[in-house]
Amino acid sequence: MLKIIFKNLWHRRTQNGWLFAELIIVTMLAWEILDPVAVSISDRYLPMGYDADRLVNLSFISMPDNAAEYRPEEADSAANVSNSSKIARYLESLPEVESASFVGYAPVLNSSSNSFNQFSSGNPAVDTLVKSILTVSYYPDSKFFETMGIESAPGSPSPEELSRLNAGRSEVIVTEDYAKLFWPDENALGKKFVSVSRDGNDTTYTTIVGVVKGLRYQTILRSRCLVFINSRRYDNKIDYDEFTYVVRLADGIDAEEFVAGFGPERRNALSIGNFRLNKIATQQALIDDTEFGYGVTSERKVKTILCIFFLINLVLGTIGCFWLQTRRRISETGVLRSFGAQKSHIVRMLIGESVVLASAAFIIGDLLYLQYALKEGFDIGFTNNRGINIIDNWVGSFWEHFAIVSLIVYALIIICVIIGTLLPALKLSAVNPVDALRDE
């Protein structure tokens, strides 16, 4: 069968020339259109590393002193601490809530703002390879790690122990992905980061007191590298003008239903002292808002629309070309049928020719696009991914990236070619040989 296929393609090389050139161009265009969409979709659905589906954010504000319900006696620091604790106890008393955590001014994971820092191990061979790191502040004794659903790495204190740990100014908690950049074959617990002053006279050490499994700060970022810092390490006072609690829902509780069912009775119960519930939203809503704020949502929509438009034209164009090309071979199929060729043999031959032709064109188009990619690179998704540490992801691995998107492009082209050939081939194989030869 293969010998016949190659022989037919050689004899029909003139008729197939334009179709071959078209498939080469289609391959390169498909790469240009599909690559950014594949990266964007992949980034969107990469595991977050924590259970975001069960998180709900509740934002509180403090009434201004000119409000009718304002109570001056509830405005001092002791009252603020007490009333904030009452909010936590009420939230945890709700049957749908597993735990609650005070996170300060704004949600800490997937918020639109971010903070970067730099750490050094004192080993130049390693430190030069490590980029800036995202830092997350948390409040001790706030059930932060267990509420967020962050898991401890093997050998590290449990999430509950980490939440209670009042880490000092020279202590941090890191993700294991970040720790492996410095100590790839060792347990990072107890290791120290080194910082040398500009004049070289002062050296300070920061001890790793906890290691957690990798998680992503935002859906637009692929890095699973984070450093967690005690919010009180710089003696920052809590600003109660606006603050947030994150609650972790119990298993089986739908976050959107929980938010929708948070009625006036519960809202009134959270009017404690001068604090009032301002807004309640799921973690997924926060993720969507952050993506929208960075322009990722609109960018993804534009890319997807362009991709769909291209795919429609690709499908219709490719199917149409192969449909016409196959239909023109009615006399050939009539001759084959008159010599006793079976229908299945004709169908397999026609499809085989189309697949071989498309595969050869794809290989050339793919290699041509590779030359462009070697110079310009592939799509990396959100721009900030350039400045952070990417760990084991296909998008950042050149050859893995090339292989995955190439397979997507190839599969798409082959599917279109098979559809465009199969339908007319089935019809041609069923034609009466006498009728086919008479029509010619």
ChimeraX attribute file (.defattr): number of C-alpha atoms within 10 A of each C-alpha:
attribute: neighborCount
match mode: 1-to-1
recipient: residues
	/A:1	10
	/A:2	11
	/A:3	7
	/A:4	12
	/A:5	18
	/A:6	15
	/A:7	13
	/A:8	14
	/A:9	16
	/A:10	11
	/A:11	10
	/A:12	11
	/A:13	13
	/A:14	11
	/A:15	11
	/A:16	16
	/A:17	11
	/A:18	11
	/A:19	18
	/A:20	19
	/A:21	13
	/A:22	17
	/A:23	23
	/A:24	24
	/A:25	18
	/A:26	21
	/A:27	25
	/A:28	21
	/A:29	16
	/A:30	24
	/A:31	22
	/A:32	15
	/A:33	18
	/A:34	24
	/A:35	24
	/A:36	20
	/A:37	22
	/A:38	19
	/A:39	19
	/A:40	24
	/A:41	13
	/A:42	18
	/A:43	21
	/A:44	17
	/A:45	10
	/A:46	14
	/A:47	16
	/A:48	19
	/A:49	15
	/A:50	20
	/A:51	15
	/A:52	19
	/A:53	15
	/A:54	24
	/A:55	25
	/A:56	27
	/A:57	24
	/A:58	20
	/A:59	20
	/A:60	25
	/A:61	18
	/A:62	21
	/A:63	18
	/A:64	13
	/A:65	12
	/A:66	8
	/A:67	9
	/A:68	8
	/A:69	11
	/A:70	16
	/A:71	14
	/A:72	10
	/A:73	9
	/A:74	16
	/A:75	18
	/A:76	9
	/A:77	13
	/A:78	10
	/A:79	14
	/A:80	21
	/A:81	12
	/A:82	13
	/A:83	20
	/A:84	20
	/A:85	14
	/A:86	15
	/A:87	21
	/A:88	19
	/A:89	13
	/A:90	14
	/A:91	24
	/A:92	18
	/A:93	13
	/A:94	12
	/A:95	10
	/A:96	18
	/A:97	20
	/A:98	17
	/A:99	23
	/A:100	27
	/A:101	26
	/A:102	25
	/A:103	22
	/A:104	21
	/A:105	17
	/A:106	19
	/A:107	21
	/A:108	19
	/A:109	22
	/A:110	23
	/A:111	16
	/A:112	17
	/A:113	11
	/A:114	13
	/A:115	10
	/A:116	13
	/A:117	11
	/A:118	14
	/A:119	17
	/A:120	18
	/A:121	19
	/A:122	14
	/A:123	11
	/A:124	9
	/A:125	10
	/A:126	13
	/A:127	15
	/A:128	9
	/A:129	10
	/A:130	18
	/A:131	16
	/A:132	15
	/A:133	20
	/A:134	20
	/A:135	21
	/A:136	19
	/A:137	17
	/A:138	21
	/A:139	22
	/A:140	22
	/A:141	15
	/A:142	20
	/A:143	22
	/A:144	25
	/A:145	22
	/A:146	22
	/A:147	24
	/A:148	23
	/A:149	16
	/A:150	19
	/A:151	22
	/A:152	22
	/A:153	19
	/A:154	12
	/A:155	12
	/A:156	20
	/A:157	18
	/A:158	18
	/A:159	23
	/A:160	17
	/A:161	17
	/A:162	23
	/A:163	22
	/A:164	15
	/A:165	16
	/A:166	17
	/A:167	23
	/A:168	16
	/A:169	15
	/A:170	16
	/A:171	20
	/A:172	20
	/A:173	23
	/A:174	24
	/A:175	24
	/A:176	26
	/A:177	22
	/A:178	25
	/A:179	25
	/A:180	15
	/A:181	17
	/A:182	22
	/A:183	14
	/A:184	12
	/A:185	9
	/A:186	10
	/A:187	16
	/A:188	23
	/A:189	19
	/A:190	14
	/A:191	17
	/A:192	20
	/A:193	20
	/A:194	15
	/A:195	17
	/A:196	13
	/A:197	9
	/A:198	8
	/A:199	6
	/A:200	8
	/A:201	7
	/A:202	9
	/A:203	10
	/A:204	11
	/A:205	15
	/A:206	19
	/A:207	19
	/A:208	20
	/A:209	21
	/A:210	27
	/A:211	30
	/A:212	27
	/A:213	20
	/A:214	25
	/A:215	21
	/A:216	21
	/A:217	22
	/A:218	21
	/A:219	22
	/A:220	24
	/A:221	22
	/A:222	29
	/A:223	24
	/A:224	25
	/A:225	26
	/A:226	27
	/A:227	24
	/A:228	19
	/A:229	22
	/A:230	22
	/A:231	21
	/A:232	17
	/A:233	15
	/A:234	9
	/A:235	9
	/A:236	8
	/A:237	9
	/A:238	16
	/A:239	12
	/A:240	19
	/A:241	14
	/A:242	18
	/A:243	22
	/A:244	23
	/A:245	24
	/A:246	29
	/A:247	26
	/A:248	26
	/A:249	23
	/A:250	15
	/A:251	10
	/A:252	8
	/A:253	15
	/A:254	15
	/A:255	22
	/A:256	18
	/A:257	10
	/A:258	17
	/A:259	16
	/A:260	10
	/A:261	10
	/A:262	12
	/A:263	10
	/A:264	9
	/A:265	8
	/A:266	14
	/A:267	14
	/A:268	11
	/A:269	13
	/A:270	20
	/A:271	16
	/A:272	17
	/A:273	21
	/A:274	23
	/A:275	24
	/A:276	18
	/A:277	21
	/A:278	14
	/A:279	13
	/A:280	20
	/A:281	18
	/A:282	23
	/A:283	24
	/A:284	18
	/A:285	14
	/A:286	18
	/A:287	19
	/A:288	15
	/A:289	16
	/A:290	20
	/A:291	22
	/A:292	14
	/A:293	12
	/A:294	13
	/A:295	12
	/A:296	17
	/A:297	16
	/A:298	13
	/A:299	16
	/A:300	18
	/A:301	12
	/A:302	13
	/A:303	19
	/A:304	19
	/A:305	13
	/A:306	15
	/A:307	19
	/A:308	14
	/A:309	11
	/A:310	17
	/A:311	18
	/A:312	12
	/A:313	12
	/A:314	19
	/A:315	18
	/A:316	13
	/A:317	16
	/A:318	24
	/A:319	22
	/A:320	17
	/A:321	16
	/A:322	22
	/A:323	20
	/A:324	13
	/A:325	17
	/A:326	21
	/A:327	16
	/A:328	13
	/A:329	14
	/A:330	22
	/A:331	19
	/A:332	16
	/A:333	27
	/A:334	24
	/A:335	15
	/A:336	17
	/A:337	22
	/A:338	15
	/A:339	10
	/A:340	10
	/A:341	14
	/A:342	13
	/A:343	19
	/A:344	12
	/A:345	13
	/A:346	20
	/A:347	21
	/A:348	17
	/A:349	18
	/A:350	22
	/A:351	21
	/A:352	19
	/A:353	19
	/A:354	24
	/A:355	18
	/A:356	16
	/A:357	20
	/A:358	23
	/A:359	18
	/A:360	15
	/A:361	20
	/A:362	24
	/A:363	15
	/A:364	17
	/A:365	22
	/A:366	21
	/A:367	14
	/A:368	15
	/A:369	19
	/A:370	18
	/A:371	11
	/A:372	12
	/A:373	14
	/A:374	10
	/A:375	8
	/A:376	9
	/A:377	11
	/A:378	21
	/A:379	19
	/A:380	18
	/A:381	24
	/A:382	18
	/A:383	10
	/A:384	11
	/A:385	15
	/A:386	13
	/A:387	12
	/A:388	18
	/A:389	22
	/A:390	21
	/A:391	17
	/A:392	12
	/A:393	14
	/A:394	16
	/A:395	24
	/A:396	18
	/A:397	14
	/A:398	13
	/A:399	10
	/A:400	13
	/A:401	18
	/A:402	19
	/A:403	13
	/A:404	15
	/A:405	19
	/A:406	21
	/A:407	11
	/A:408	15
	/A:409	22
	/A:410	19
	/A:411	12
	/A:412	16
	/A:413	24
	/A:414	18
	/A:415	15
	/A:416	21
	/A:417	24
	/A:418	21
	/A:419	18
	/A:420	25
	/A:421	29
	/A:422	21
	/A:423	15
	/A:424	21
	/A:425	26
	/A:426	16
	/A:427	13
	/A:428	25
	/A:429	22
	/A:430	17
	/A:431	15
	/A:432	13
	/A:433	21
	/A:434	13
	/A:435	12
	/A:436	19
	/A:437	15
	/A:438	9
	/A:439	8
	/A:440	9
